[in-house]
Amino acid sequence: MAAVIVAGKVYVDPAQRDRFVEAHRVIVERAREYPGCLDVSIAADSVEPGRVNLFEYWDSHATLNAWRAIAPAPSERIEMLDGQVLKHEVSNTRGPFD
């Protein structure tokens, strides 16, 4: 069973970026408590004003799919203008300098 990473970026109106991140706070909090969630982050980018970085790390596709079936919706809808988010199957994991 392979771990799964969902990662990428989305763009929103720079004036709405912090509201977008906050609207997803409950999702991040609950996902991090969900069995099989190794990490989740939805965070404002430190360089591009309208960019939000997304990162999810799950122990398996099954866990990710089970989470998606019960995950709460954002507290408010803010339009995404662009972005690219991809799902990756992890075949090997080691330290960053190995």
PyMOL CGO cylinders between C-alpha atoms (Angstrom):
from pymol import cmd
from pymol.cgo import CYLINDER

trace = [
    CYLINDER, 0.00, 0.00, 0.00, 1.60, 3.28, -1.14, 0.3, 1, 1, 1, 1, 1, 1,
    CYLINDER, 1.60, 3.28, -1.14, 1.32, 6.63, 0.57, 0.3, 1, 1, 1, 1, 1, 1,
    CYLINDER, 1.32, 6.63, 0.57, -0.26, 9.49, -1.37, 0.3, 1, 1, 1, 1, 1, 1,
    CYLINDER, -0.26, 9.49, -1.37, 0.68, 13.16, -1.62, 0.3, 1, 1, 1, 1, 1, 1,
    CYLINDER, 0.68, 13.16, -1.62, -1.69, 15.76, -3.02, 0.3, 1, 1, 1, 1, 1, 1,
    CYLINDER, -1.69, 15.76, -3.02, 0.20, 19.00, -3.60, 0.3, 1, 1, 1, 1, 1, 1,
    CYLINDER, 0.20, 19.00, -3.60, 0.10, 22.15, -5.64, 0.3, 1, 1, 1, 1, 1, 1,
    CYLINDER, 0.10, 22.15, -5.64, -0.98, 25.74, -5.75, 0.3, 1, 1, 1, 1, 1, 1,
    CYLINDER, -0.98, 25.74, -5.75, -4.13, 27.70, -6.40, 0.3, 1, 1, 1, 1, 1, 1,
    CYLINDER, -4.13, 27.70, -6.40, -4.56, 31.38, -7.08, 0.3, 1, 1, 1, 1, 1, 1,
    CYLINDER, -4.56, 31.38, -7.08, -7.25, 33.61, -5.65, 0.3, 1, 1, 1, 1, 1, 1,
    CYLINDER, -7.25, 33.61, -5.65, -7.78, 37.36, -5.63, 0.3, 1, 1, 1, 1, 1, 1,
    CYLINDER, -7.78, 37.36, -5.63, -4.89, 38.64, -3.44, 0.3, 1, 1, 1, 1, 1, 1,
    CYLINDER, -4.89, 38.64, -3.44, -7.42, 40.61, -1.36, 0.3, 1, 1, 1, 1, 1, 1,
    CYLINDER, -7.42, 40.61, -1.36, -9.24, 37.32, -0.62, 0.3, 1, 1, 1, 1, 1, 1,
    CYLINDER, -9.24, 37.32, -0.62, -6.24, 35.07, 0.03, 0.3, 1, 1, 1, 1, 1, 1,
    CYLINDER, -6.24, 35.07, 0.03, -6.28, 35.22, 3.84, 0.3, 1, 1, 1, 1, 1, 1,
    CYLINDER, -6.28, 35.22, 3.84, -10.06, 34.64, 3.87, 0.3, 1, 1, 1, 1, 1, 1,
    CYLINDER, -10.06, 34.64, 3.87, -9.56, 31.63, 1.58, 0.3, 1, 1, 1, 1, 1, 1,
    CYLINDER, -9.56, 31.63, 1.58, -6.97, 30.11, 3.94, 0.3, 1, 1, 1, 1, 1, 1,
    CYLINDER, -6.97, 30.11, 3.94, -9.16, 30.80, 6.99, 0.3, 1, 1, 1, 1, 1, 1,
    CYLINDER, -9.16, 30.80, 6.99, -12.20, 29.28, 5.24, 0.3, 1, 1, 1, 1, 1, 1,
    CYLINDER, -12.20, 29.28, 5.24, -10.27, 26.00, 5.06, 0.3, 1, 1, 1, 1, 1, 1,
    CYLINDER, -10.27, 26.00, 5.06, -9.02, 26.01, 8.66, 0.3, 1, 1, 1, 1, 1, 1,
    CYLINDER, -9.02, 26.01, 8.66, -11.59, 23.52, 9.99, 0.3, 1, 1, 1, 1, 1, 1,
    CYLINDER, -11.59, 23.52, 9.99, -10.80, 21.17, 7.11, 0.3, 1, 1, 1, 1, 1, 1,
    CYLINDER, -10.80, 21.17, 7.11, -7.09, 21.24, 7.99, 0.3, 1, 1, 1, 1, 1, 1,
    CYLINDER, -7.09, 21.24, 7.99, -7.76, 20.78, 11.72, 0.3, 1, 1, 1, 1, 1, 1,
    CYLINDER, -7.76, 20.78, 11.72, -10.09, 17.82, 11.19, 0.3, 1, 1, 1, 1, 1, 1,
    CYLINDER, -10.09, 17.82, 11.19, -7.93, 16.19, 8.52, 0.3, 1, 1, 1, 1, 1, 1,
    CYLINDER, -7.93, 16.19, 8.52, -4.91, 16.27, 10.82, 0.3, 1, 1, 1, 1, 1, 1,
    CYLINDER, -4.91, 16.27, 10.82, -6.95, 14.36, 13.42, 0.3, 1, 1, 1, 1, 1, 1,
    CYLINDER, -6.95, 14.36, 13.42, -8.17, 11.78, 10.89, 0.3, 1, 1, 1, 1, 1, 1,
    CYLINDER, -8.17, 11.78, 10.89, -6.53, 8.33, 11.18, 0.3, 1, 1, 1, 1, 1, 1,
    CYLINDER, -6.53, 8.33, 11.18, -4.07, 7.87, 8.32, 0.3, 1, 1, 1, 1, 1, 1,
    CYLINDER, -4.07, 7.87, 8.32, -3.54, 11.56, 7.69, 0.3, 1, 1, 1, 1, 1, 1,
    CYLINDER, -3.54, 11.56, 7.69, 0.20, 12.16, 7.91, 0.3, 1, 1, 1, 1, 1, 1,
    CYLINDER, 0.20, 12.16, 7.91, 0.00, 15.92, 7.25, 0.3, 1, 1, 1, 1, 1, 1,
    CYLINDER, 0.00, 15.92, 7.25, -2.20, 18.61, 5.69, 0.3, 1, 1, 1, 1, 1, 1,
    CYLINDER, -2.20, 18.61, 5.69, -1.48, 22.29, 5.07, 0.3, 1, 1, 1, 1, 1, 1,
    CYLINDER, -1.48, 22.29, 5.07, -3.34, 25.05, 3.24, 0.3, 1, 1, 1, 1, 1, 1,
    CYLINDER, -3.34, 25.05, 3.24, -1.17, 28.14, 3.54, 0.3, 1, 1, 1, 1, 1, 1,
    CYLINDER, -1.17, 28.14, 3.54, -0.59, 31.56, 2.06, 0.3, 1, 1, 1, 1, 1, 1,
    CYLINDER, -0.59, 31.56, 2.06, 2.52, 31.75, -0.11, 0.3, 1, 1, 1, 1, 1, 1,
    CYLINDER, 2.52, 31.75, -0.11, 5.26, 34.01, 1.24, 0.3, 1, 1, 1, 1, 1, 1,
    CYLINDER, 5.26, 34.01, 1.24, 6.16, 35.46, -2.18, 0.3, 1, 1, 1, 1, 1, 1,
    CYLINDER, 6.16, 35.46, -2.18, 3.11, 35.61, -4.47, 0.3, 1, 1, 1, 1, 1, 1,
    CYLINDER, 3.11, 35.61, -4.47, 0.20, 37.66, -3.03, 0.3, 1, 1, 1, 1, 1, 1,
    CYLINDER, 0.20, 37.66, -3.03, -2.67, 35.59, -4.51, 0.3, 1, 1, 1, 1, 1, 1,
    CYLINDER, -2.67, 35.59, -4.51, -1.09, 32.15, -4.22, 0.3, 1, 1, 1, 1, 1, 1,
    CYLINDER, -1.09, 32.15, -4.22, -2.16, 29.46, -1.74, 0.3, 1, 1, 1, 1, 1, 1,
    CYLINDER, -2.16, 29.46, -1.74, -0.03, 26.33, -1.33, 0.3, 1, 1, 1, 1, 1, 1,
    CYLINDER, -0.03, 26.33, -1.33, -1.81, 23.03, -0.74, 0.3, 1, 1, 1, 1, 1, 1,
    CYLINDER, -1.81, 23.03, -0.74, -0.21, 19.91, 0.72, 0.3, 1, 1, 1, 1, 1, 1,
    CYLINDER, -0.21, 19.91, 0.72, -1.78, 16.64, 1.85, 0.3, 1, 1, 1, 1, 1, 1,
    CYLINDER, -1.78, 16.64, 1.85, 0.08, 13.48, 2.88, 0.3, 1, 1, 1, 1, 1, 1,
    CYLINDER, 0.08, 13.48, 2.88, -1.95, 10.30, 3.43, 0.3, 1, 1, 1, 1, 1, 1,
    CYLINDER, -1.95, 10.30, 3.43, -0.97, 6.76, 4.29, 0.3, 1, 1, 1, 1, 1, 1,
    CYLINDER, -0.97, 6.76, 4.29, -3.01, 5.35, 1.35, 0.3, 1, 1, 1, 1, 1, 1,
    CYLINDER, -3.01, 5.35, 1.35, -5.50, 6.05, -1.44, 0.3, 1, 1, 1, 1, 1, 1,
    CYLINDER, -5.50, 6.05, -1.44, -8.16, 4.30, 0.65, 0.3, 1, 1, 1, 1, 1, 1,
    CYLINDER, -8.16, 4.30, 0.65, -7.63, 6.68, 3.56, 0.3, 1, 1, 1, 1, 1, 1,
    CYLINDER, -7.63, 6.68, 3.56, -7.68, 9.73, 1.29, 0.3, 1, 1, 1, 1, 1, 1,
    CYLINDER, -7.68, 9.73, 1.29, -10.91, 8.56, -0.36, 0.3, 1, 1, 1, 1, 1, 1,
    CYLINDER, -10.91, 8.56, -0.36, -12.53, 7.82, 3.01, 0.3, 1, 1, 1, 1, 1, 1,
    CYLINDER, -12.53, 7.82, 3.01, -11.59, 11.31, 4.21, 0.3, 1, 1, 1, 1, 1, 1,
    CYLINDER, -11.59, 11.31, 4.21, -12.94, 12.96, 1.07, 0.3, 1, 1, 1, 1, 1, 1,
    CYLINDER, -12.94, 12.96, 1.07, -16.28, 11.20, 1.61, 0.3, 1, 1, 1, 1, 1, 1,
    CYLINDER, -16.28, 11.20, 1.61, -16.77, 12.91, 5.00, 0.3, 1, 1, 1, 1, 1, 1,
    CYLINDER, -16.77, 12.91, 5.00, -14.63, 16.07, 4.77, 0.3, 1, 1, 1, 1, 1, 1,
    CYLINDER, -14.63, 16.07, 4.77, -16.43, 19.30, 5.68, 0.3, 1, 1, 1, 1, 1, 1,
    CYLINDER, -16.43, 19.30, 5.68, -16.88, 22.06, 3.13, 0.3, 1, 1, 1, 1, 1, 1,
    CYLINDER, -16.88, 22.06, 3.13, -14.97, 25.35, 3.48, 0.3, 1, 1, 1, 1, 1, 1,
    CYLINDER, -14.97, 25.35, 3.48, -16.73, 27.85, 5.74, 0.3, 1, 1, 1, 1, 1, 1,
    CYLINDER, -16.73, 27.85, 5.74, -17.15, 30.15, 2.75, 0.3, 1, 1, 1, 1, 1, 1,
    CYLINDER, -17.15, 30.15, 2.75, -16.69, 29.85, -0.99, 0.3, 1, 1, 1, 1, 1, 1,
    CYLINDER, -16.69, 29.85, -0.99, -13.98, 31.99, -2.55, 0.3, 1, 1, 1, 1, 1, 1,
    CYLINDER, -13.98, 31.99, -2.55, -13.35, 31.70, -6.27, 0.3, 1, 1, 1, 1, 1, 1,
    CYLINDER, -13.35, 31.70, -6.27, -10.12, 30.08, -7.40, 0.3, 1, 1, 1, 1, 1, 1,
    CYLINDER, -10.12, 30.08, -7.40, -8.75, 31.90, -10.43, 0.3, 1, 1, 1, 1, 1, 1,
    CYLINDER, -8.75, 31.90, -10.43, -6.13, 29.35, -11.48, 0.3, 1, 1, 1, 1, 1, 1,
    CYLINDER, -6.13, 29.35, -11.48, -3.85, 26.67, -10.18, 0.3, 1, 1, 1, 1, 1, 1,
    CYLINDER, -3.85, 26.67, -10.18, -2.48, 23.20, -10.44, 0.3, 1, 1, 1, 1, 1, 1,
    CYLINDER, -2.48, 23.20, -10.44, -2.87, 20.46, -7.84, 0.3, 1, 1, 1, 1, 1, 1,
    CYLINDER, -2.87, 20.46, -7.84, -1.65, 16.92, -8.49, 0.3, 1, 1, 1, 1, 1, 1,
    CYLINDER, -1.65, 16.92, -8.49, -1.89, 13.57, -6.70, 0.3, 1, 1, 1, 1, 1, 1,
    CYLINDER, -1.89, 13.57, -6.70, 1.34, 11.60, -6.36, 0.3, 1, 1, 1, 1, 1, 1,
    CYLINDER, 1.34, 11.60, -6.36, 1.82, 7.97, -5.33, 0.3, 1, 1, 1, 1, 1, 1,
    CYLINDER, 1.82, 7.97, -5.33, 4.89, 7.61, -3.10, 0.3, 1, 1, 1, 1, 1, 1,
    CYLINDER, 4.89, 7.61, -3.10, 7.10, 4.69, -4.09, 0.3, 1, 1, 1, 1, 1, 1,
    CYLINDER, 7.10, 4.69, -4.09, 10.09, 5.45, -1.86, 0.3, 1, 1, 1, 1, 1, 1,
    CYLINDER, 10.09, 5.45, -1.86, 10.69, 7.62, 1.19, 0.3, 1, 1, 1, 1, 1, 1,
    CYLINDER, 10.69, 7.62, 1.19, 14.01, 8.57, 2.82, 0.3, 1, 1, 1, 1, 1, 1,
    CYLINDER, 14.01, 8.57, 2.82, 15.64, 11.52, 4.56, 0.3, 1, 1, 1, 1, 1, 1,
    CYLINDER, 15.64, 11.52, 4.56, 16.07, 14.73, 2.56, 0.3, 1, 1, 1, 1, 1, 1,
    CYLINDER, 16.07, 14.73, 2.56, 19.86, 14.39, 2.37, 0.3, 1, 1, 1, 1, 1, 1,
    CYLINDER, 19.86, 14.39, 2.37, 20.14, 10.62, 1.86, 0.3, 1, 1, 1, 1, 1, 1,
]
cmd.load_cgo(trace, "trace")
